[in-house]
Amino acid sequence: MLTGVVFDIKEFAVHDGPGIRVTVFLKGCPLRCSWCHNPEGMSPQPQVLRSAAGERLAGQTFTSTELAARLNSQAELLRGEGGVTFSGGEPLAQAAFVAEVIDQLDDLHVVLDTSGYAEEPDFFAMASRADLVYFDVKLVDPEQHRRHTGASNERIHRNLRVLSGLGVPFVIRVPLIPGVTDTEANLSGITRLVAGMPGLRRVDLLPYNRAAGAKYAACGLKFQPTYDESRPVNPDTACFASAGLEVSVL
């Protein structure tokens, strides 16, 4: 039986998939996006967060059976239009643990909310167990992706191609970062990347979270955006619409 580390479990979530859901936030992420709004999810280890409000522990260890039992205890509420969403951090960083949890769920709808950054076998194991995948695509240009996230996007694009062949429905999610991901060149590049992929339901453009930087000090980190935060965001949907893709600005 595997164990995993969770930094939050959000009940009655309504923005992390269809219906009423429980969202499980897994600790650990291989990316270092300079706009990350969950810095407590970066480290794979439990950590104490310190702020003016006091101290709290971010990170609780569960066995797969313990976590599945907690989720199954709400099955009557979640079954039907709702379900469970695995997010992070990056849930693929604990792929074997999450897969073991999913295998013990009592007929619950599963959403995988992922950056897609993982080894292909881990991605396949997780995505093939999901009923719906939320797949982040941040930047198409590999150098820009490395600059702003600290890693190549090669694995992400490869796993996106894997996903398109699985028959699992998915939603592309683009975080709108001013002057970085919201440029005409990047949004057009994402359009070309995903247009025509089997299983694609829609593209969601996610608003920029200007309050995220305040969480870094509690984690003992410094917020260092690689962009101008004061620049207005460009929520341009034209390129997606012209390609016949359903697009929403959340």
C-alpha positions as CSV (number, residue, x, y, z in Angstrom):
1,M,0.0,0.0,0.0
2,L,1.4,3.3,-1.1
3,T,1.4,6.6,0.9
4,G,1.2,10.1,-0.5
5,V,1.3,13.7,0.8
6,V,-1.7,16.0,0.4
7,F,-1.6,19.8,1.3
8,D,-5.3,20.5,1.1
9,I,-8.6,18.8,0.5
10,K,-11.3,21.2,-0.6
11,E,-14.9,20.0,-0.2
12,F,-17.9,21.4,-2.0
13,A,-15.7,22.6,-4.8
14,V,-17.6,23.9,-7.8
15,H,-14.9,25.2,-10.1
16,D,-12.7,22.1,-10.4
17,G,-14.9,20.1,-12.7
18,P,-18.6,19.3,-13.3
19,G,-21.0,19.4,-10.3
20,I,-20.1,19.4,-6.6
21,R,-16.7,17.9,-6.1
22,V,-13.9,17.2,-3.6
23,T,-10.6,18.5,-4.8
24,V,-7.4,16.8,-3.5
25,F,-4.3,18.9,-3.8
26,L,-1.1,16.8,-4.0
27,K,2.2,18.1,-2.8
28,G,5.2,18.3,-5.2
29,C,5.7,19.8,-8.6
30,P,8.6,19.6,-11.1
31,L,7.8,23.0,-12.6
32,R,8.6,26.4,-11.2
33,C,6.2,28.7,-12.9
34,S,6.9,32.2,-11.7
35,W,3.2,32.9,-11.3
36,C,2.4,29.8,-9.3
37,H,-0.6,30.4,-7.0
38,N,0.0,27.4,-4.9
39,P,3.6,27.7,-3.7
40,E,2.9,25.4,-0.8
41,G,2.4,22.7,-3.4
42,M,6.0,23.0,-4.8
43,S,7.9,21.0,-2.2
44,P,7.0,17.3,-2.0
45,Q,7.5,17.3,1.8
46,P,5.2,18.6,4.5
47,Q,6.1,22.1,5.6
48,V,5.1,24.7,8.2
49,L,3.7,27.9,6.8
50,R,4.2,31.0,8.9
51,S,2.2,34.2,8.6
52,A,0.6,36.9,10.8
53,A,-2.3,34.6,11.4
54,G,0.0,32.0,12.9
55,E,1.4,28.7,11.8
56,R,-0.2,25.8,9.9
57,L,1.1,22.6,8.5
58,A,0.8,22.1,4.7
59,G,1.2,18.5,4.0
60,Q,-0.5,15.4,5.5
61,T,0.5,11.9,4.8
62,F,-2.2,9.4,3.8
63,T,-2.2,5.8,2.8
64,S,-4.1,5.2,-0.5
65,T,-6.7,3.3,1.5
66,E,-7.1,6.2,4.0
67,L,-7.6,8.8,1.3
68,A,-10.0,6.6,-0.7
69,A,-12.1,5.9,2.4
70,R,-12.3,9.6,3.1
71,L,-13.5,10.3,-0.4
72,N,-15.8,7.3,-0.5
73,S,-17.5,8.6,2.7
74,Q,-19.0,11.4,0.6
75,A,-19.9,9.2,-2.4
76,E,-23.7,9.7,-2.0
77,L,-23.2,13.4,-2.3
78,L,-20.6,13.3,-5.1
79,R,-22.0,10.5,-7.2
80,G,-24.0,11.7,-10.3
81,E,-22.9,15.1,-11.7
82,G,-20.1,15.6,-9.2
83,G,-17.0,13.7,-8.2
84,V,-13.3,13.9,-7.2
85,T,-10.6,16.1,-8.7
86,F,-6.9,15.5,-8.3
87,S,-4.9,18.6,-8.5
88,G,-1.7,20.1,-7.0
89,G,1.1,20.9,-7.0
90,E,1.2,18.3,-9.7
91,P,-0.7,15.0,-9.1
92,L,1.5,13.2,-11.7
93,A,4.4,13.7,-9.2
94,Q,2.7,11.1,-7.1
95,A,1.2,9.1,-10.0
96,A,1.4,5.6,-8.5
97,F,-0.2,6.8,-5.2
98,V,-3.0,8.6,-7.0
99,A,-3.7,5.7,-9.3
100,E,-4.0,3.4,-6.3
101,V,-6.5,5.8,-4.7
102,I,-8.6,6.0,-7.9
103,D,-8.7,2.2,-8.1
104,Q,-10.4,2.2,-4.7
105,L,-13.0,4.8,-5.3
106,D,-16.6,3.8,-5.2
107,D,-17.9,4.7,-8.7
108,L,-16.9,8.3,-8.5
109,H,-16.3,10.6,-11.5
110,V,-12.6,11.5,-11.6
111,V,-11.0,14.7,-13.0
112,L,-7.2,14.9,-13.4
113,D,-6.0,18.5,-13.3
114,T,-2.4,18.4,-14.6
115,S,0.4,20.3,-16.3
116,G,1.1,17.2,-18.3
117,Y,4.8,17.2,-17.1
118,A,5.6,13.6,-16.4
119,E,7.1,10.4,-17.8
120,E,4.8,8.9,-20.4
121,P,4.0,5.7,-18.4
122,D,3.0,7.8,-15.4
123,F,0.8,10.1,-17.5
124,F,-0.8,7.1,-19.3
125,A,-1.6,5.4,-16.0
126,M,-3.3,8.5,-14.6
127,A,-5.0,9.8,-17.7
128,S,-6.4,6.4,-18.6
129,R,-8.1,6.2,-15.1
130,A,-9.7,9.6,-15.4
131,D,-13.1,10.5,-16.7
132,L,-12.0,14.0,-17.7
133,V,-8.6,15.7,-17.9
134,Y,-7.9,19.3,-17.4
135,F,-4.6,19.8,-19.2
136,D,-2.6,23.0,-18.8
137,V,-0.9,24.4,-21.8
138,K,1.1,27.5,-20.8
139,L,3.6,28.3,-23.6
140,V,4.2,26.8,-27.0
141,D,7.7,28.2,-27.6
142,P,10.2,25.9,-25.8
143,E,12.6,28.7,-24.8
144,Q,9.9,30.8,-23.4
145,H,8.5,27.8,-21.5
146,R,11.9,27.0,-20.0
147,R,12.4,30.7,-19.0
148,H,9.1,31.1,-17.2
149,T,8.6,27.5,-15.8
150,G,12.1,26.2,-15.4
151,A,11.6,23.2,-17.6
152,S,11.1,22.1,-21.3
153,N,7.7,21.6,-22.7
154,E,8.7,18.6,-24.7
155,R,7.2,16.1,-22.2
156,I,4.0,18.1,-22.0
157,H,3.4,18.2,-25.8
158,R,4.2,14.4,-26.0
159,N,1.7,13.6,-23.3
160,L,-0.9,15.8,-24.9
161,R,-0.5,13.7,-28.1
162,V,-0.9,10.6,-25.9
163,L,-4.0,12.0,-24.3
164,S,-5.6,12.8,-27.7
165,G,-5.4,9.1,-28.6
166,L,-6.8,7.7,-25.3
167,G,-10.5,8.5,-26.0
168,V,-10.6,10.4,-22.6
169,P,-12.4,13.8,-23.0
170,F,-10.2,16.8,-22.0
171,V,-10.2,20.5,-21.6
172,I,-7.2,22.7,-22.4
173,R,-6.6,25.3,-19.7
174,V,-4.4,28.4,-20.4
175,P,-3.4,30.6,-17.5
176,L,-3.4,34.2,-18.7
177,I,-0.1,35.7,-17.6
178,P,0.4,39.3,-18.7
179,G,2.8,39.6,-21.6
180,V,3.8,35.9,-21.3
181,T,1.0,33.5,-22.1
182,D,-1.6,36.0,-23.3
183,T,0.3,37.2,-26.4
184,E,-1.3,36.7,-29.9
185,A,1.7,34.6,-30.9
186,N,1.3,32.2,-28.0
187,L,-2.5,31.9,-28.1
188,S,-2.3,31.3,-31.9
189,G,0.4,28.7,-31.3
190,I,-1.8,26.9,-28.8
191,T,-4.7,27.0,-31.3
192,R,-2.5,25.3,-33.9
193,L,-1.3,22.7,-31.3
194,V,-4.7,21.5,-30.2
195,A,-7.1,22.2,-33.1
196,G,-8.5,18.9,-34.4
197,M,-7.4,16.8,-31.5
198,P,-9.9,14.0,-30.7
199,G,-11.5,14.3,-27.3
200,L,-11.0,18.1,-27.0
201,R,-14.1,19.6,-25.4
202,R,-13.1,23.3,-25.1
203,V,-10.4,25.7,-24.2
204,D,-10.6,27.6,-20.9
205,L,-8.7,30.9,-20.4
206,L,-7.9,31.3,-16.7
207,P,-7.7,34.8,-15.1
208,Y,-4.5,36.0,-13.6
209,N,-4.4,35.7,-9.8
210,R,-2.8,38.9,-8.5
211,A,-3.1,37.8,-4.9
212,A,-0.9,34.8,-5.4
213,G,2.4,36.6,-4.5
214,A,1.3,37.1,-0.9
215,K,1.5,33.4,-0.2
216,Y,5.2,33.1,-0.9
217,A,6.5,34.6,2.3
218,A,4.5,32.1,4.4
219,C,6.4,29.3,2.6
220,G,9.8,31.0,3.2
221,L,10.0,31.9,-0.5
222,K,10.4,35.1,-2.5
223,F,7.9,36.0,-5.2
224,Q,9.9,36.8,-8.3
225,P,7.7,37.1,-11.3
226,T,9.4,37.0,-14.7
227,Y,7.0,39.5,-16.2
228,D,5.4,42.8,-15.5
229,E,2.5,42.2,-13.1
230,S,1.0,45.6,-13.7
231,R,0.4,45.0,-17.4
232,P,-3.2,44.3,-18.3
233,V,-4.1,40.8,-19.4
234,N,-5.3,40.1,-22.9
235,P,-8.2,37.6,-22.9
236,D,-8.3,37.2,-26.7
237,T,-10.5,34.3,-27.9
238,A,-10.5,35.2,-31.6
239,C,-7.9,32.7,-32.7
240,F,-9.7,29.8,-31.0
241,A,-13.1,30.9,-32.3
242,S,-11.7,31.2,-35.8
243,A,-10.5,27.6,-35.6
244,G,-14.0,26.4,-34.5
245,L,-13.0,25.7,-31.0
246,E,-15.3,26.3,-28.0
247,V,-13.5,28.7,-25.7
248,S,-14.5,30.3,-22.4
249,V,-12.9,33.0,-20.2
250,L,-13.3,32.0,-16.6
